[in-house]
Amino acid sequence: MLFSVYIPFAVTAVLAVLAPRLAPLLPPRPAAWALACAALVTSVGWAGALALLAFTGVAQIPEVAEQGRWSVAALRAEDPVYLVVAVASALLLTAGTVSLGIAAVRQTRHVVRTRRECARLPQTELVVLDDDAPIAFALPGKPGRVVVSRGMLRCLGDRERAALLAHERAHLRGRHHLFQGLWRLAAALNPLLRPLAVAGEFVLERWADEEAAARVGDRTVVAHAVGRAALASAGAPHPAALAATGGVVPQRVRALLAPPPARRRLPLVVGGLLLAVCCVSLANAASDSDRMVDSAQCAAYAAAPSAPSAEDHRHEPDICRR
């Protein structure tokens, strides 16, 4: 556990630095899935590693050791983790758990609010608001809605309107709100994943852009629609839902005016290997921690009175009987 327990932290840091730089270079759909897998695995690895480090400190509390029936002295002798590291890990894990809980409550409230909004809207897939303000966004639900205002429609030509609606429908079809929620929860638990979450938001908009370009058949039209919609809605409050004006618009327009991104397997393979290393190292650290506790339990049993009772034999660790 001396080294393997720290590997998830290193993998998280590497992905937090590399993912925002590599994601825009990949086709957006596989990039979004890769970022989702990276967020899920590294957040679990982060929490698991912190829990193992924190346990080495908590396990040395006499009351905890008494309940676990292990020797504090033996655990301290075998424990390779400094107490200050264990305490810091416990504090980080507690803070991350609280932050995750707050983020989960916010996400739940957002889902409830979204369902209420859907219930108030007409039972059609496309909802046109009689509003001069330029508004366009996808409202997930059962079923999802594409909401657009007359003010936004007046800003665009016929083909650009089709591109805008195709973009919003792509958000609903791809269930992009689930990706968005995963990244936000992961970043709440692990602050190092915030750059990855920001990159994910951009990738989702690029994913919808590419699907809209495929539907319309003209990347330039989609680029014009995105640019005009962003200019029209400049200064207007940004909706909480996924919108065509989200993300870094100049980068999106440049990507649409360029050829579609080429398929690159190397970044995905390297990322997959890093995630595999994270999982293996965490499993190895957990196994080492379990062996350390077993050894401390054996030491506690060996230090018991010379004539152990039947109750002591019943609680004797299996590893001590071999």
JOCORHU-V193909 format. One record per residue. N is the residue number from 0. PHI is phi as a letter, one per 40 degrees, with the letter a starting at -180 (NA if undefined). BURIAL is 1 if it has 16 or more other ideal C-beta (glycine too) atoms within 10 Angstrom, else 0. Layout:
n: [N N]
phi: [PHI PHI]
burial: [BURIAL BURIAL]
This chain:
n: [0 1 2 3 4 5 6 7 8 9 10 11 12 13 14 15 16 17 18 19 20 21 22 23 24 25 26 27 28 29 30 31 32 33 34 35 36 37 38 39 40 41 42 43 44 45 46 47 48 49 50 51 52 53 54 55 56 57 58 59 60 61 62 63 64 65 66 67 68 69 70 71 72 73 74 75 76 77 78 79 80 81 82 83 84 85 86 87 88 89 90 91 92 93 94 95 96 97 98 99 100 101 102 103 104 105 106 107 108 109 110 111 112 113 114 115 116 117 118 119 120 121 122 123 124 125 126 127 128 129 130 131 132 133 134 135 136 137 138 139 140 141 142 143 144 145 146 147 148 149 150 151 152 153 154 155 156 157 158 159 160 161 162 163 164 165 166 167 168 169 170 171 172 173 174 175 176 177 178 179 180 181 182 183 184 185 186 187 188 189 190 191 192 193 194 195 196 197 198 199 200 201 202 203 204 205 206 207 208 209 210 211 212 213 214 215 216 217 218 219 220 221 222 223 224 225 226 227 228 229 230 231 232 233 234 235 236 237 238 239 240 241 242 243 244 245 246 247 248 249 250 251 252 253 254 255 256 257 258 259 260 261 262 263 264 265 266 267 268 269 270 271 272 273 274 275 276 277 278 279 280 281 282 283 284 285 286 287 288 289 290 291 292 293 294 295 296 297 298 299 300 301 302 303 304 305 306 307 308 309 310 311 312 313 314 315 316 317 318 319 320 321]
phi: [NA d b c c c c d c c c c c c c c c c d c c c d c c c d c c c c c c c c c c c c c c c c c c d c c c c c c c c c c c c c c c d c c c c c c f b c c c c c c c c c c b c c c c c c c c c c c c c c c c c c c c c c c c c c c c c c c c c c c c c c c c d c b c b b b c c a c c c b a a b b c i b c c b b b a c c c c c c c b c c c c c c c c c c c c c c c c c c f c c c d d c c c c c c c c c b c c c c c c c c c c d c c c c c d c c c c c c c c c g a c c c c c c c c c c c c c c c c g c c c c c c c b c c c g c c d c c c c c c c c c d c c c b c d c c c c c c c c c c c c c c c c c c c c c c c c c c c d c c c c c c c c c c d c b c c c c c c c c c c d c c c c]
burial: [1 0 0 1 1 1 1 1 1 0 1 1 0 0 1 1 0 1 1 1 0 1 1 1 0 1 1 1 0 1 1 1 0 1 1 1 0 1 1 0 1 1 1 1 1 1 1 1 1 1 1 1 1 1 1 1 1 0 1 1 0 0 0 0 1 0 0 1 1 1 1 1 0 1 1 0 0 1 1 0 1 0 0 0 1 1 0 0 1 1 0 1 1 0 0 1 0 0 1 1 0 0 1 0 0 0 1 0 0 1 0 0 0 1 0 0 1 1 0 0 0 0 0 0 0 0 1 0 1 0 0 0 0 1 1 1 1 1 1 1 1 0 0 1 1 1 1 1 1 0 1 1 1 0 1 1 0 0 1 1 1 1 1 1 1 1 1 1 1 1 1 1 0 1 0 1 1 0 1 1 1 1 1 1 1 1 1 1 1 1 0 1 1 1 1 1 1 1 1 1 1 1 1 1 1 1 1 1 1 1 1 1 1 0 1 1 0 0 1 0 1 1 1 1 1 1 1 1 1 1 0 1 1 0 0 0 0 0 1 0 1 1 1 1 1 1 1 0 1 0 0 1 1 0 1 1 0 0 0 0 1 0 0 0 0 0 1 1 0 0 1 0 0 1 1 0 1 1 1 0 1 1 0 0 1 1 0 1 1 0 0 1 1 0 1 1 1 1 1 1 1 0 0 0 0 0 0 0 0 0 0 0 0 0 0 1 1 0 0 0 0 0]
